[in-house]
Amino acid sequence: MAEEKNIALLALALLSAAMLTACTTKLKDIDKEGISYIIEVEKVARDAYQYFYDKWGIPLMRDISISEQAHMDMVKKLVETYNIDNPTEGNDYGEFTNSQLQQLYYDLIEQGSSSEDDAIAIAAMIEEIDIVDIKRYHEQTENDDIDTTYSDLTIGSRVHLQKFVSLLRDKGLEYQPNYLSQEDYDQIIAHITTTTSTSTATTTGSSDMSSYMCSRCGYIYDPQWGDPSSGIPPGTPFEELPNNWSCPDCGAPKSAFFKINY
């Protein structure tokens, strides 16, 4: 009986190893490269925003740094699924395995250390870089799970870019794109103008217009923008969302969200 159990366990171990090998061999080299690169790109964003929060005390930096950690966790699932070496393993904040990304991080925090406004503009530029880098690898993958992850990351980066641009506009400053085409940039930020102009008129009874973050994927629900994909109009406070409302990015329930303040 014990011998049969040992044989069964050995067979299960061999099957697991075979499945893991299959996952690895099915992955194209460009996908391996992309996953390894993008997880560090997301780390550049997370670390830079934390640095800017520590230096300037901008709450939005802290909140989006948390969201970037969620993005790193999303890519980490791919790292584990395909048995890829994790380049972020063991690296502290501000430390990177990729030498080009290490230098990029140094350049970004130096440029964002001149003033609070510069830090916000650099953060917007980081989101542009994220969008462009993710698109480069997204266009070449044929794996559904990688495609889904890259799509979710792109949505998150677009939302983050909107928030940084909106914060600059609140200060009377207009951001100009550095990496995106003017057409792509205009398409992304067009939502800011639309929702801002209607938010006052559509605000409902509650006066609490705090934003809430999804604890699973980092999506941020901003009452000013609502959730058009779910038919939620701009100006709808989080408390007034239907109980069956869920995260438009990952499907997490309303209960998975926590309050953040800018």
C-alpha positions as CSV (number, residue, x, y, z in Angstrom):
1,M,0.0,0.0,0.0
2,A,2.8,2.4,0.9
3,E,4.6,1.5,-2.3
4,E,1.5,2.3,-4.4
5,K,1.2,5.6,-2.6
6,N,4.8,6.5,-3.3
7,I,4.4,5.6,-7.0
8,A,1.3,7.8,-7.2
9,L,3.2,10.7,-5.6
10,L,6.1,10.2,-8.0
11,A,3.7,10.2,-10.9
12,L,2.1,13.4,-9.7
13,A,5.4,15.1,-9.3
14,L,6.5,14.1,-12.8
15,L,3.2,15.3,-14.2
16,S,3.6,18.7,-12.4
17,A,7.2,19.0,-13.7
18,A,6.0,18.2,-17.2
19,M,3.2,20.8,-17.1
20,L,5.7,23.4,-15.8
21,T,8.1,22.5,-18.6
22,A,5.3,22.8,-21.1
23,C,4.4,26.2,-19.8
24,T,8.0,27.3,-20.2
25,T,8.6,25.8,-23.6
26,K,5.3,27.2,-25.0
27,L,6.5,30.7,-24.2
28,K,8.2,32.6,-27.0
29,D,11.5,34.3,-26.2
30,I,9.9,37.8,-26.8
31,D,7.2,36.9,-24.2
32,K,9.9,35.9,-21.7
33,E,11.8,39.1,-22.4
34,G,8.6,41.1,-22.1
35,I,7.5,39.7,-18.8
36,S,10.9,40.2,-17.3
37,Y,11.1,43.7,-18.6
38,I,7.6,44.9,-17.8
39,I,7.7,43.8,-14.1
40,E,10.7,46.0,-13.7
41,V,9.1,48.9,-15.6
42,E,6.2,48.7,-13.2
43,K,8.8,48.7,-10.3
44,V,10.3,51.9,-11.7
45,A,6.9,53.5,-11.4
46,R,6.2,52.2,-7.9
47,D,9.6,53.2,-6.6
48,A,9.6,56.6,-8.2
49,Y,6.2,57.5,-6.9
50,Q,7.1,56.4,-3.4
51,Y,10.3,58.6,-3.7
52,F,8.2,61.6,-4.8
53,Y,5.7,61.0,-2.0
54,D,8.5,60.9,0.6
55,K,10.0,64.1,-0.8
56,W,7.0,66.2,-1.6
57,G,4.1,64.6,0.4
58,I,1.8,64.3,-2.6
59,P,-0.9,61.9,-1.5
60,L,-1.7,60.8,-5.1
61,M,1.9,59.6,-5.5
62,R,1.5,57.3,-2.4
63,D,-1.9,55.9,-3.7
64,I,-0.6,55.2,-7.2
65,S,2.5,53.7,-5.9
66,I,0.3,51.2,-4.1
67,S,-1.5,50.6,-7.4
68,E,1.8,50.0,-9.1
69,Q,2.6,47.3,-6.5
70,A,-0.7,45.6,-7.6
71,H,0.5,45.8,-11.2
72,M,3.8,44.2,-10.2
73,D,1.9,41.4,-8.5
74,M,-0.1,40.9,-11.7
75,V,3.1,40.4,-13.7
76,K,4.6,38.2,-11.0
77,K,1.8,35.7,-11.6
78,L,3.1,35.3,-15.1
79,V,6.6,35.0,-13.8
80,E,5.5,32.1,-11.6
81,T,3.2,30.5,-14.2
82,Y,6.0,30.3,-16.8
83,N,8.9,29.7,-14.4
84,I,10.8,32.8,-15.4
85,D,13.5,34.3,-13.2
86,N,12.1,37.3,-11.3
87,P,14.4,40.3,-11.8
88,T,12.9,42.2,-8.9
89,E,13.6,39.4,-6.4
90,G,15.7,40.7,-3.6
91,N,15.9,44.2,-4.9
92,D,15.0,47.0,-2.6
93,Y,13.3,50.3,-3.6
94,G,15.4,52.0,-6.2
95,E,17.4,48.9,-7.1
96,F,17.0,47.3,-10.5
97,T,18.5,44.3,-12.3
98,N,18.2,45.9,-15.8
99,S,21.0,48.5,-16.0
100,Q,19.0,50.7,-18.4
101,L,16.0,50.8,-16.1
102,Q,18.4,51.5,-13.2
103,Q,19.7,54.6,-15.0
104,L,16.2,55.6,-16.1
105,Y,15.1,55.5,-12.4
106,Y,18.0,57.7,-11.4
107,D,17.3,60.2,-14.2
108,L,13.5,60.3,-13.4
109,I,14.0,61.0,-9.7
110,E,16.6,63.6,-10.4
111,Q,14.3,65.5,-12.8
112,G,11.4,65.2,-10.3
113,S,13.4,66.5,-7.4
114,S,13.4,70.1,-8.6
115,S,9.8,70.9,-7.6
116,E,6.5,69.3,-6.8
117,D,5.2,70.3,-10.2
118,D,8.2,68.7,-11.9
119,A,7.6,65.5,-9.9
120,I,4.0,65.3,-11.1
121,A,5.0,65.9,-14.7
122,I,7.7,63.2,-14.5
123,A,5.0,60.8,-13.1
124,A,2.9,61.5,-16.1
125,M,5.8,60.8,-18.3
126,I,6.4,57.5,-16.5
127,E,2.9,56.5,-17.4
128,E,3.6,57.3,-21.0
129,I,6.7,55.1,-20.9
130,D,4.7,52.3,-19.4
131,I,2.0,52.5,-22.0
132,V,4.5,52.5,-24.9
133,D,6.6,49.7,-23.4
134,I,3.6,47.4,-22.7
135,K,2.2,48.0,-26.2
136,R,5.5,46.9,-27.7
137,Y,5.3,43.5,-26.1
138,H,1.5,43.3,-26.1
139,E,1.5,43.4,-29.9
140,Q,3.8,40.3,-30.1
141,T,2.2,37.9,-27.7
142,E,-0.2,35.1,-28.6
143,N,-0.9,33.9,-25.1
144,D,-4.3,34.8,-23.7
145,D,-3.2,35.2,-20.1
146,I,-0.3,37.5,-21.1
147,D,-2.7,39.4,-23.4
148,T,-5.2,39.9,-20.6
149,T,-2.5,41.1,-18.1
150,Y,-1.0,43.6,-20.6
151,S,-4.5,44.9,-21.4
152,D,-5.2,45.4,-17.6
153,L,-1.8,47.1,-17.2
154,T,-2.5,49.4,-20.1
155,I,-5.9,50.4,-18.6
156,G,-4.3,51.1,-15.3
157,S,-1.5,53.3,-16.9
158,R,-4.1,55.3,-18.8
159,V,-6.0,56.0,-15.7
160,H,-2.9,57.0,-13.8
161,L,-1.9,59.3,-16.7
162,Q,-5.3,60.9,-16.5
163,K,-4.9,61.5,-12.8
164,F,-1.5,63.1,-13.0
165,V,-2.6,65.3,-15.9
166,S,-5.7,66.3,-14.0
167,L,-3.6,67.2,-10.9
168,L,-1.4,69.4,-13.1
169,R,-4.5,71.1,-14.5
170,D,-5.7,71.8,-11.0
171,K,-2.5,73.7,-10.6
172,G,-3.1,75.6,-13.9
173,L,-0.4,73.6,-15.8
174,E,-0.9,71.8,-19.1
175,Y,1.1,68.6,-19.7
176,Q,2.6,67.8,-23.2
177,P,3.2,64.2,-24.2
178,N,6.8,63.0,-24.6
179,Y,6.4,59.4,-25.8
180,L,2.8,59.0,-27.0
181,S,1.6,60.5,-30.2
182,Q,-0.5,63.6,-29.8
183,E,-3.5,61.7,-31.1
184,D,-3.1,58.8,-28.6
185,Y,-2.5,61.2,-25.8
186,D,-5.5,63.3,-26.7
187,Q,-7.7,60.2,-26.8
188,I,-6.6,59.2,-23.3
189,I,-7.0,62.6,-21.6
190,A,-10.3,63.5,-23.4
191,H,-12.1,61.8,-20.6
192,I,-10.8,64.3,-18.1
193,T,-12.4,67.2,-19.8
194,T,-15.7,65.4,-20.4
195,T,-16.2,64.2,-16.9
196,T,-14.9,67.4,-15.2
197,S,-17.4,69.5,-17.0
198,T,-20.3,67.4,-16.0
199,S,-19.4,66.2,-12.5
200,T,-21.0,69.1,-10.6
201,A,-24.3,68.7,-12.4
202,T,-24.5,65.0,-11.9
203,T,-23.3,64.8,-8.3
204,T,-25.9,63.0,-6.2
205,G,-26.9,63.3,-2.6
206,S,-23.7,62.3,-0.8
207,S,-21.0,64.9,-0.3
208,D,-18.2,62.3,0.2
209,M,-16.3,62.2,-3.2
210,S,-13.4,60.2,-2.0
211,S,-11.7,57.7,-4.3
212,Y,-11.5,54.0,-3.6
213,M,-8.9,51.5,-4.7
214,C,-9.4,47.8,-5.7
215,S,-7.3,45.8,-3.3
216,R,-6.8,43.1,-5.9
217,C,-5.7,44.9,-9.0
218,G,-5.1,48.5,-8.0
219,Y,-8.0,50.0,-10.1
220,I,-9.1,53.3,-8.7
221,Y,-12.7,54.3,-8.6
222,D,-12.9,58.1,-8.8
223,P,-16.4,59.6,-8.3
224,Q,-15.5,62.5,-10.6
225,W,-15.3,60.1,-13.5
226,G,-17.7,57.3,-12.5
227,D,-17.6,54.1,-14.4
228,P,-19.1,54.6,-17.9
229,S,-18.4,50.9,-18.8
230,S,-20.9,49.9,-16.1
231,G,-23.4,52.8,-16.7
232,I,-22.2,54.7,-13.6
233,P,-22.3,58.4,-14.4
234,P,-19.7,61.0,-13.3
235,G,-20.4,62.4,-9.9
236,T,-21.5,59.1,-8.3
237,P,-20.0,58.6,-4.8
238,F,-18.6,55.2,-4.1
239,E,-21.2,54.7,-1.3
240,E,-24.0,55.0,-3.8
241,L,-22.7,52.4,-6.2
242,P,-25.0,49.3,-6.5
243,N,-24.1,46.5,-4.1
244,N,-23.6,44.2,-7.1
245,W,-21.1,46.6,-8.8
246,S,-17.7,45.1,-9.4
247,C,-14.2,46.3,-10.4
248,P,-14.3,46.9,-14.2
249,D,-10.7,45.6,-14.5
250,C,-10.6,42.4,-12.5
251,G,-14.3,41.7,-11.4
252,A,-13.6,42.1,-7.6
253,P,-16.7,42.9,-5.6
254,K,-17.4,46.3,-4.1
255,S,-16.3,45.0,-0.7
256,A,-12.7,44.6,-2.0
257,F,-12.2,48.3,-2.3
258,F,-10.7,50.6,0.3
259,K,-10.8,54.4,0.7
260,I,-7.9,56.6,-0.4
261,N,-7.5,60.3,-0.1
262,Y,-5.7,62.8,-2.4
